[in-house]
Amino acid sequence: MLLLGLTACGFHLRGMVDIPVWLNNVAIIDKEGNNRDLVLLLKTQLKGYKVKVQTDPARAQYWLLINRSSFQQQIVSIGASTNPRQYQLILTVEFMLQERKGKIVKEPKIVSATRQLTINNDLILGSNEEAALLLKEMRQDAVVQIINRLTRK
Protein backbone atom coordinates (compact mmCIF):
# COMPACT_ATOMS: atom_id res chain seq x y z
CA MET A 1 0.00 0.00 0.00
CA LEU A 2 2.87 2.35 0.84
CA LEU A 3 4.52 1.63 -2.51
CA LEU A 4 1.29 2.42 -4.34
CA GLY A 5 0.96 5.71 -2.50
CA LEU A 6 4.55 6.73 -3.22
CA THR A 7 4.41 5.93 -6.92
CA ALA A 8 1.01 7.58 -7.31
CA CYS A 9 2.37 10.90 -6.05
CA GLY A 10 5.24 10.81 -8.55
CA PHE A 11 7.98 9.86 -6.08
CA HIS A 12 11.23 8.63 -7.69
CA LEU A 13 14.53 7.64 -6.17
CA ARG A 14 17.28 10.16 -6.82
CA GLY A 15 18.65 9.70 -10.32
CA MET A 16 15.62 7.70 -11.48
CA VAL A 17 13.87 9.59 -14.26
CA ASP A 18 11.65 8.69 -17.18
CA ILE A 19 13.55 9.59 -20.34
CA PRO A 20 11.17 10.69 -23.10
CA VAL A 21 10.86 8.18 -25.93
CA TRP A 22 11.75 10.84 -28.51
CA LEU A 23 15.14 11.48 -26.85
CA ASN A 24 16.80 8.36 -28.20
CA ASN A 25 19.60 9.54 -30.48
CA VAL A 26 21.75 12.37 -29.13
CA ALA A 27 25.24 13.80 -29.47
CA ILE A 28 26.85 15.77 -26.66
CA ILE A 29 28.74 18.81 -27.91
CA ASP A 30 31.09 20.72 -25.62
CA LYS A 31 31.31 24.19 -27.16
CA GLU A 32 34.21 25.27 -24.91
CA GLY A 33 36.09 22.01 -25.32
CA ASN A 34 37.19 21.85 -21.67
CA ASN A 35 34.40 19.81 -20.08
CA ARG A 36 35.66 16.31 -20.90
CA ASP A 37 34.81 14.85 -17.46
CA LEU A 38 31.30 16.32 -17.51
CA VAL A 39 30.68 15.01 -21.04
CA LEU A 40 31.88 11.52 -20.07
CA LEU A 41 29.54 11.49 -17.06
CA LEU A 42 26.63 12.64 -19.25
CA LYS A 43 27.35 9.90 -21.81
CA THR A 44 27.52 7.25 -19.11
CA GLN A 45 24.26 8.37 -17.49
CA LEU A 46 22.37 8.64 -20.78
CA LYS A 47 23.61 5.23 -21.92
CA GLY A 48 22.43 3.87 -18.57
CA TYR A 49 18.95 5.10 -19.51
CA LYS A 50 19.27 3.28 -22.87
CA VAL A 51 19.72 6.52 -24.83
CA LYS A 52 21.90 6.10 -27.92
CA VAL A 53 24.75 8.61 -27.64
CA GLN A 54 26.48 9.38 -30.94
CA THR A 55 30.11 10.45 -31.14
CA ASP A 56 29.47 12.02 -34.56
CA PRO A 57 26.95 14.90 -34.28
CA ALA A 58 26.00 14.46 -37.95
CA ARG A 59 24.50 11.05 -37.10
CA ALA A 60 22.49 12.27 -34.09
CA GLN A 61 18.91 13.49 -34.18
CA TYR A 62 19.46 15.81 -31.21
CA TRP A 63 22.42 17.81 -29.97
CA LEU A 64 22.91 18.36 -26.26
CA LEU A 65 25.06 21.48 -26.24
CA ILE A 66 27.20 22.34 -23.24
CA ASN A 67 27.44 26.06 -23.96
CA ARG A 68 29.68 27.00 -21.06
CA SER A 69 30.71 26.01 -17.58
CA SER A 70 32.51 27.73 -14.75
CA PHE A 71 34.04 26.71 -11.45
CA GLN A 72 34.48 29.27 -8.67
CA GLN A 73 35.91 29.25 -5.17
CA GLN A 74 34.55 31.89 -2.81
CA ILE A 75 36.12 32.47 0.59
CA VAL A 76 33.55 31.87 3.33
CA SER A 77 35.72 32.22 6.43
CA ILE A 78 39.26 33.23 7.35
CA GLY A 79 41.32 31.80 10.21
CA ALA A 80 43.21 33.73 12.87
CA SER A 81 46.34 33.77 10.71
CA THR A 82 44.34 35.42 7.87
CA ASN A 83 44.53 32.25 5.80
CA PRO A 84 41.30 31.15 4.15
CA ARG A 85 39.73 28.37 6.24
CA GLN A 86 36.58 27.60 4.33
CA TYR A 87 35.55 27.97 0.71
CA GLN A 88 32.28 27.65 -1.11
CA LEU A 89 32.81 25.79 -4.37
CA ILE A 90 30.38 26.60 -7.17
CA LEU A 91 30.03 24.73 -10.47
CA THR A 92 27.72 26.28 -13.06
CA VAL A 93 26.81 24.68 -16.40
CA GLU A 94 24.72 26.16 -19.21
CA PHE A 95 23.21 23.68 -21.66
CA MET A 96 20.52 23.45 -24.32
CA LEU A 97 18.98 20.81 -26.56
CA GLN A 98 18.41 21.30 -30.25
CA GLU A 99 17.62 19.22 -33.28
CA ARG A 100 20.43 18.59 -35.74
CA LYS A 101 18.69 20.95 -38.19
CA GLY A 102 18.85 23.78 -35.64
CA LYS A 103 15.36 23.85 -34.12
CA ILE A 104 15.69 24.50 -30.38
CA VAL A 105 13.94 21.84 -28.29
CA LYS A 106 15.03 23.10 -24.85
CA GLU A 107 16.07 26.72 -24.42
CA PRO A 108 19.41 27.37 -22.70
CA LYS A 109 19.20 26.47 -19.02
CA ILE A 110 21.67 26.82 -16.17
CA VAL A 111 22.29 24.24 -13.47
CA SER A 112 24.61 24.69 -10.54
CA ALA A 113 26.05 22.68 -7.69
CA THR A 114 27.69 24.04 -4.54
CA ARG A 115 29.77 22.46 -1.81
CA GLN A 116 31.67 23.69 1.25
CA LEU A 117 35.38 22.94 1.58
CA THR A 118 37.18 23.38 4.89
CA ILE A 119 40.95 23.76 4.60
CA ASN A 120 43.18 22.07 7.14
CA ASN A 121 46.56 23.83 7.08
CA ASP A 122 48.20 20.75 8.59
CA LEU A 123 46.94 18.51 5.79
CA ILE A 124 47.16 20.60 2.62
CA LEU A 125 47.48 17.53 0.36
CA GLY A 126 44.37 16.04 1.95
CA SER A 127 42.49 19.28 1.36
CA ASN A 128 43.51 19.23 -2.32
CA GLU A 129 42.26 15.65 -2.66
CA GLU A 130 39.03 16.60 -0.93
CA ALA A 131 38.58 19.52 -3.36
CA ALA A 132 39.03 17.15 -6.33
CA LEU A 133 36.51 14.72 -4.84
CA LEU A 134 34.00 17.53 -4.23
CA LEU A 135 34.40 18.73 -7.84
CA LYS A 136 33.67 15.20 -9.07
CA GLU A 137 30.53 15.08 -6.88
CA MET A 138 29.48 18.47 -8.20
CA ARG A 139 29.83 17.29 -11.81
CA GLN A 140 27.69 14.24 -11.00
CA ASP A 141 25.10 16.51 -9.40
CA ALA A 142 25.09 18.77 -12.47
CA VAL A 143 24.60 15.74 -14.76
CA VAL A 144 21.59 14.58 -12.72
CA GLN A 145 20.12 18.10 -12.89
CA ILE A 146 20.69 18.30 -16.67
CA ILE A 147 18.97 14.97 -17.27
CA ASN A 148 16.08 15.98 -15.00
CA ARG A 149 15.66 19.22 -16.95
CA LEU A 150 15.73 17.35 -20.27
CA THR A 151 12.88 15.11 -19.14
CA ARG A 152 10.59 17.97 -18.09
CA LYS A 153 8.03 19.27 -20.54
DACOR-V264159 format. One record per pair of residues at least 6 apart in sequence whose C-alpha atoms are under 7 Angstrom apart, sorted by sequence separation. I is the first residue (numbers start at 1). J is the second residue. If there is no record, write none. Layout:
I_J / I_J
This chain:
47_53 / 54_60 / 57_63 / 78_84 / 79_85 / 98_104 / 99_105 / 77_84 / 78_85 / 97_104 / 98_105 / 120_127 / 77_85 / 78_86 / 97_105 / 98_106 / 119_127 / 75_84 / 77_86 / 97_106 / 43_53 / 76_86 / 96_106 / 97_107 / 28_39 / 75_86 / 76_87 / 96_107 / 75_87 / 76_88 / 96_108 / 74_87 / 75_88 / 95_108 / 96_109 / 73_87 / 74_88 / 94_108 / 95_109 / 117_131 / 73_88 / 74_89 / 94_109 / 95_110 / 73_89 / 94_110 / 72_89 / 73_90 / 93_110 / 94_111 / 72_90 / 92_110 / 93_111 / 71_90 / 72_91 / 92_111 / 93_112 / 115_134 / 71_91 / 92_112 / 70_91 / 71_92 / 91_112 / 92_113 / 70_92 / 90_112 / 91_113 / 69_92 / 70_93 / 90_113 / 91_114 / 69_93 / 90_114 / 114_138 / 68_93 / 69_94 / 89_114 / 90_115 / 113_138 / 25_51 / 26_52 / 27_53 / 68_94 / 88_114 / 89_115 / 24_51 / 25_52 / 26_53 / 27_54 / 67_94 / 88_115 / 89_116 / 24_52 / 25_53 / 26_54 / 27_55 / 66_94 / 67_95 / 88_116 / 113_141 / 25_54 / 27_56 / 66_95 / 87_116 / 88_117 / 113_142 / 27_57 / 65_95 / 66_96 / 86_116 / 87_117 / 112_142 / 65_96 / 86_117 / 87_118 / 111_142 / 64_96 / 65_97 / 86_118 / 27_60 / 64_97 / 85_118 / 86_119 / 26_60 / 29_63 / 31_65 / 63_97 / 64_98 / 85_119 / 111_145 / 25_60 / 26_61 / 27_62 / 28_63 / 29_64 / 30_65 / 31_66 / 32_67 / 62_97 / 63_98 / 111_146 / 25_61 / 26_62 / 27_63 / 28_64 / 29_65 / 30_66 / 31_67 / 32_68 / 62_98 / 63_99 / 25_62 / 26_63 / 27_64 / 28_65 / 29_66 / 30_67 / 31_68 / 62_99 / 63_100 / 26_64 / 61_99 / 62_100 / 61_100 / 60_100 / 91_138 / 41_140 / 38_139 / 42_143 / 41_143 / 15_144 / 17_148 / 20_151 / 19_151 / 18_151
